[in-house]
Amino acid sequence: MIFILRRERHAFRSLHVDSFAHTLNMNLTALPSLHPVKRALIPVGGRGTRMYPATAAVPKELLPIGNRPLLEFALDEIADAGIAEVVLVTARGKSAIEDFVEDWNDRHAGLLKVAYVRQRAPRGLGDAVACAEHVIGDAPFAVLLPDDLLVGPDSTLARLVRHQSATGAAAIALQPISDAETSSYGVPEVSGSENGVHAIRRLVEKPGPANAPSRLGVVGRYVLPGRVFRFLRNAKPGAKGEIQLTDAIDALARAEGAWGVPLSQRRIDCGSPEGYLEAQLACSPVPDSHRPVALPRAAPSRRTASPAVVALSPPDDCA
């Protein structure tokens, strides 16, 4: 069953903030009383240009991984984290997503309340999130990028939810990255860490190796306070001329601090052909003895370059 969500406040008792926050002098005294994380946002309005022309026929979020659409993994992840409401930010040509989500809900006894918001044009992740402000309200919420398939038993999203609920500040997933990858990720400046959790001072979108403040990259899992909308309202186009969510989180981190939680699962970028194939092999029921470990190198053609060899680590459980 599909529901349209209302703006509403959720009363929640205040929790003791970890002493580590005080050690790092984070500005947590300005944070309001804490709220439980009850809503998640999934942006599904992108055009899927890296997977074109397949995405001319099927939204990239519905491309199958084994016999399950990619979006199903994100919905399962949300439900497993104890989140009860989901907002999908869609765009023209994505109506098949609504049909699939309704089917998923039918198979799960209406487990999630669902709302849809239309993004008029692809103006960046920050713009997609801002489109849902009137539905999300001022309570904390999760953001999941379904392209980032996370597999493994220790849910990164659940860890982010717990950390945000305990501190009231933004919590985002981080992973180590190489020098070359600093041009493809949001990169944080961190001022300290304890048990692998980093205190974030600022974030830079796709800075490149010369300007990157660390070798950590933001992965597509966030749990943010509703206060982030204040910064999205005034956001200016950043990298690639788009409204970047990273820029809004940067302003939020400068004002009150934020947390970087290390990725606890295997991440596969299903938005690229190489990552998509890796996900197929990782989540396939084919026995290990029959799994290829690399893609065969095809002969070059006049129109396309030969595909790169992709080394695969042992498969993870994607059930």
C-alpha positions as CSV (number, residue, x, y, z in Angstrom):
1,M,0.0,0.0,0.0
2,I,1.3,3.5,-0.9
3,F,1.0,6.3,1.6
4,I,1.7,10.0,1.3
5,L,3.7,11.2,4.3
6,R,2.9,14.3,6.4
7,R,5.4,16.7,7.9
8,E,5.5,15.9,11.6
9,R,7.8,16.1,14.6
10,H,8.7,13.0,16.6
11,A,9.4,13.3,20.3
12,F,12.4,11.4,21.5
13,R,14.3,11.5,24.7
14,S,17.7,13.1,24.8
15,L,20.7,10.7,25.0
16,H,24.1,11.2,26.5
17,V,26.6,12.3,23.9
18,D,29.7,10.2,23.7
19,S,32.6,11.9,25.6
20,F,34.7,11.6,22.4
21,A,32.6,14.4,20.9
22,H,33.6,16.7,23.8
23,T,37.2,15.7,23.5
24,L,37.1,16.9,19.9
25,N,35.2,20.1,20.9
26,M,32.4,19.5,18.4
27,N,29.6,22.0,18.7
28,L,27.0,19.6,20.0
29,T,25.6,22.0,22.5
30,A,23.6,23.7,19.7
31,L,21.9,20.4,18.7
32,P,18.2,20.0,19.6
33,S,16.7,17.1,21.3
34,L,17.2,13.9,19.4
35,H,14.7,12.1,17.2
36,P,14.6,8.5,15.9
37,V,15.4,7.9,12.3
38,K,12.1,6.9,10.7
39,R,12.5,8.0,7.1
40,A,14.8,7.2,4.2
41,L,15.2,8.9,0.9
42,I,16.3,7.2,-2.3
43,P,17.1,9.4,-5.3
44,V,16.0,7.5,-8.5
45,G,15.7,10.3,-11.0
46,G,19.1,9.9,-12.6
47,R,19.5,9.1,-16.3
48,G,22.0,6.2,-15.8
49,T,24.3,7.5,-18.6
50,R,27.1,5.1,-17.6
51,M,24.8,2.2,-18.3
52,Y,23.4,3.6,-21.6
53,P,21.9,2.2,-23.8
54,A,20.5,-0.4,-21.4
55,T,18.9,2.5,-19.4
56,A,17.0,3.7,-22.5
57,A,14.8,0.6,-21.9
58,V,15.0,0.0,-18.2
59,P,15.6,2.4,-15.3
60,K,19.1,1.7,-13.9
61,E,17.6,1.1,-10.5
62,L,15.6,-1.9,-11.9
63,L,18.4,-3.6,-13.7
64,P,18.6,-7.1,-12.3
65,I,21.3,-8.4,-10.0
66,G,20.6,-12.1,-10.4
67,N,16.8,-12.3,-10.3
68,R,16.4,-9.2,-8.1
69,P,16.2,-5.6,-9.3
70,L,19.0,-3.4,-7.8
71,L,16.4,-1.2,-6.0
72,E,15.2,-4.2,-4.0
73,F,18.5,-4.4,-2.2
74,A,18.1,-0.8,-1.0
75,L,14.5,-1.4,0.1
76,D,15.6,-4.5,2.1
77,E,18.4,-2.5,3.7
78,I,16.0,0.2,4.8
79,A,13.6,-2.3,6.3
80,D,16.4,-4.2,8.0
81,A,17.6,-1.0,9.6
82,G,14.2,-0.5,11.3
83,I,13.2,2.4,9.1
84,A,9.5,2.5,8.3
85,E,9.0,5.2,5.7
86,V,10.7,5.8,2.4
87,V,10.6,8.7,0.0
88,L,11.6,8.1,-3.6
89,V,12.7,11.1,-5.7
90,T,11.7,10.2,-9.3
91,A,11.8,11.8,-12.7
92,R,10.0,11.5,-16.0
93,G,10.3,8.1,-17.5
94,K,10.7,6.3,-14.2
95,S,7.1,5.2,-13.6
96,A,8.1,1.5,-13.6
97,I,9.9,2.2,-10.3
98,E,6.6,2.9,-8.6
99,D,5.1,-0.4,-10.0
100,F,8.1,-2.3,-8.6
101,V,8.0,-0.7,-5.2
102,E,4.3,-1.5,-4.9
103,D,5.1,-5.1,-5.8
104,W,7.9,-5.2,-3.2
105,N,5.5,-3.8,-0.6
106,D,2.9,-6.4,-1.5
107,R,5.4,-9.2,-1.0
108,H,6.4,-7.7,2.4
109,A,2.9,-7.1,3.9
110,G,3.0,-3.3,3.4
111,L,6.2,-3.0,5.5
112,L,7.1,0.4,4.3
113,K,5.1,3.6,3.9
114,V,6.0,5.1,0.6
115,A,5.9,8.6,-0.9
116,Y,7.1,9.9,-4.3
117,V,8.5,13.3,-5.2
118,R,9.3,14.4,-8.7
119,Q,12.6,16.0,-9.6
120,R,12.0,18.2,-12.7
121,A,15.6,18.0,-14.0
122,P,18.8,16.2,-13.0
123,R,20.5,19.0,-11.1
124,G,22.6,16.9,-8.7
125,L,22.1,14.9,-5.6
126,G,21.7,17.9,-3.4
127,D,18.8,19.1,-5.6
128,A,17.2,15.7,-5.4
129,V,17.3,15.7,-1.6
130,A,16.1,19.3,-1.5
131,C,13.0,18.3,-3.6
132,A,11.8,16.2,-0.6
133,E,12.1,18.8,2.1
134,H,8.3,19.2,2.4
135,V,7.9,15.5,2.9
136,I,10.8,14.8,5.1
137,G,10.3,17.7,7.5
138,D,12.8,18.5,10.2
139,A,13.4,15.0,11.5
140,P,16.6,13.0,10.7
141,F,16.5,10.8,7.7
142,A,18.7,8.4,5.8
143,V,19.9,8.8,2.2
144,L,20.7,5.7,0.1
145,L,22.2,5.7,-3.4
146,P,21.1,2.4,-4.9
147,D,24.0,2.3,-7.3
148,D,26.2,1.6,-4.3
149,L,25.4,-2.1,-3.6
150,L,26.5,-3.1,-0.1
151,V,26.8,-6.8,0.6
152,G,27.7,-8.5,3.8
153,P,26.1,-9.1,7.2
154,D,27.2,-6.0,9.2
155,S,24.8,-3.3,8.0
156,T,26.5,0.0,7.4
157,L,23.2,1.8,7.4
158,A,22.2,0.4,10.7
159,R,25.5,1.6,12.2
160,L,24.9,5.1,10.8
161,V,21.4,5.1,12.2
162,R,22.7,4.2,15.7
163,H,25.4,6.8,15.6
164,Q,23.2,9.6,14.4
165,S,20.6,8.7,17.0
166,A,23.2,8.8,19.8
167,T,24.8,12.1,18.8
168,G,22.2,14.1,16.8
169,A,24.9,15.0,14.2
170,A,25.2,13.9,10.6
171,A,26.8,10.4,10.1
172,I,28.1,9.4,6.7
173,A,29.8,6.3,5.4
174,L,33.5,6.5,4.5
175,Q,35.9,4.1,2.7
176,P,39.7,4.4,1.9
177,I,40.4,5.7,-1.6
178,S,43.4,6.1,-3.8
179,D,45.0,9.3,-5.1
180,A,43.3,8.8,-8.4
181,E,39.9,8.3,-6.8
182,T,40.0,11.6,-5.0
183,S,38.6,13.1,-8.3
184,S,35.5,10.9,-8.1
185,Y,34.5,11.2,-4.4
186,G,33.6,13.7,-1.7
187,V,36.6,13.8,0.6
188,P,36.5,14.8,4.3
189,E,39.0,16.5,6.5
190,V,39.0,14.6,9.8
191,S,40.4,15.9,13.1
192,G,40.5,12.7,15.1
193,S,39.1,9.2,15.4
194,E,38.1,6.6,17.9
195,N,37.2,3.0,17.2
196,G,37.5,3.9,13.5
197,V,34.8,6.7,13.7
198,H,36.1,10.0,12.4
199,A,35.2,13.5,13.4
200,I,34.6,15.5,10.2
201,R,35.5,19.1,10.0
202,R,34.8,19.8,6.4
203,L,34.0,18.0,3.1
204,V,35.3,18.7,-0.5
205,E,33.6,17.4,-3.6
206,K,35.9,15.7,-6.1
207,P,39.0,17.7,-5.1
208,G,41.7,15.7,-6.9
209,P,44.9,14.4,-5.2
210,A,46.6,17.8,-4.8
211,N,43.7,19.4,-2.9
212,A,42.2,16.3,-1.1
213,P,42.3,16.7,2.7
214,S,42.5,13.0,3.3
215,R,42.4,9.6,1.5
216,L,38.9,8.8,2.6
217,G,35.9,8.9,0.3
218,V,32.2,9.3,1.0
219,V,30.1,6.3,0.1
220,G,26.4,6.5,-0.8
221,R,24.9,6.1,2.7
222,Y,24.1,9.0,4.9
223,V,22.0,9.7,7.9
224,L,21.4,13.4,8.2
225,P,19.5,15.8,10.6
226,G,16.7,17.8,9.0
227,R,18.8,20.9,9.6
228,V,20.7,20.0,6.4
229,F,17.8,21.6,4.4
230,R,18.8,25.0,5.7
231,F,22.0,24.7,3.8
232,L,20.5,23.1,0.7
233,R,18.1,26.0,0.3
234,N,21.1,28.4,-0.2
235,A,23.3,25.9,-2.1
236,K,25.0,27.2,-5.2
237,P,26.0,24.9,-8.2
238,G,29.3,23.2,-7.4
239,A,31.2,20.4,-9.2
240,K,29.8,19.8,-12.7
241,G,27.4,22.7,-12.3
242,E,25.1,20.7,-10.0
243,I,23.8,21.2,-6.5
244,Q,26.0,18.9,-4.4
245,L,24.8,17.3,-1.2
246,T,28.5,17.2,-0.2
247,D,28.5,21.0,-0.1
248,A,25.5,21.2,2.2
249,I,27.0,18.6,4.5
250,D,30.3,20.5,4.5
251,A,28.4,23.6,5.7
252,L,26.6,21.5,8.3
253,A,29.9,20.0,9.5
254,R,31.5,23.4,9.9
255,A,28.6,24.6,11.9
256,E,28.1,21.7,14.3
257,G,30.4,18.8,13.3
258,A,29.7,15.5,11.6
259,W,30.8,11.9,11.9
260,G,32.4,9.6,9.4
261,V,31.6,5.9,10.0
262,P,33.9,3.3,8.2
263,L,32.2,1.1,5.7
264,S,31.5,-2.3,7.2
265,Q,30.4,-4.1,4.1
266,R,31.7,-4.8,0.6
267,R,30.7,-2.0,-1.8
268,I,30.1,-2.6,-5.5
269,D,29.5,0.3,-7.8
270,C,26.6,-1.0,-10.0
271,G,26.4,2.3,-12.0
272,S,29.3,1.2,-14.2
273,P,29.3,-1.8,-16.6
274,E,32.4,-3.3,-14.8
275,G,30.8,-2.9,-11.4
276,Y,27.5,-4.3,-12.6
277,L,29.2,-7.4,-13.9
278,E,31.1,-7.7,-10.6
279,A,27.8,-7.6,-8.7
280,Q,26.3,-10.3,-10.9
281,L,29.1,-12.6,-10.2
282,A,29.2,-11.8,-6.5
283,C,25.5,-12.4,-6.0
284,S,25.1,-15.3,-8.4
285,P,24.0,-18.7,-7.1
286,V,26.7,-20.3,-9.4
287,P,29.0,-22.5,-7.4
288,D,32.4,-21.1,-6.6
289,S,34.2,-23.7,-8.7
290,H,32.4,-22.4,-11.8
291,R,33.0,-18.7,-11.2
292,P,35.4,-16.8,-13.6
293,V,38.0,-14.6,-11.8
294,A,38.4,-12.1,-14.7
295,L,36.7,-10.9,-17.8
296,P,38.2,-12.2,-21.1
297,R,39.8,-9.5,-23.1
298,A,37.8,-9.0,-26.3
299,A,39.5,-8.0,-29.6
300,P,39.3,-4.3,-30.2
301,S,36.6,-3.0,-32.6
302,R,36.5,0.2,-34.5
303,R,33.8,1.7,-32.4
304,T,34.6,0.6,-28.9
305,A,37.8,-0.1,-26.9
306,S,38.3,-3.5,-25.4
307,P,37.0,-4.0,-21.9
308,A,39.4,-3.9,-19.0
309,V,40.1,-7.0,-17.0
310,V,38.2,-6.9,-13.6
311,A,39.7,-8.9,-10.8
312,L,37.0,-10.3,-8.4
313,S,37.4,-11.1,-4.8
314,P,35.5,-14.1,-3.3
315,P,31.7,-13.7,-3.5
316,D,29.7,-12.4,-0.7
317,D,26.2,-13.4,0.5
318,C,23.7,-11.2,-1.3
319,A,20.6,-13.0,-0.1
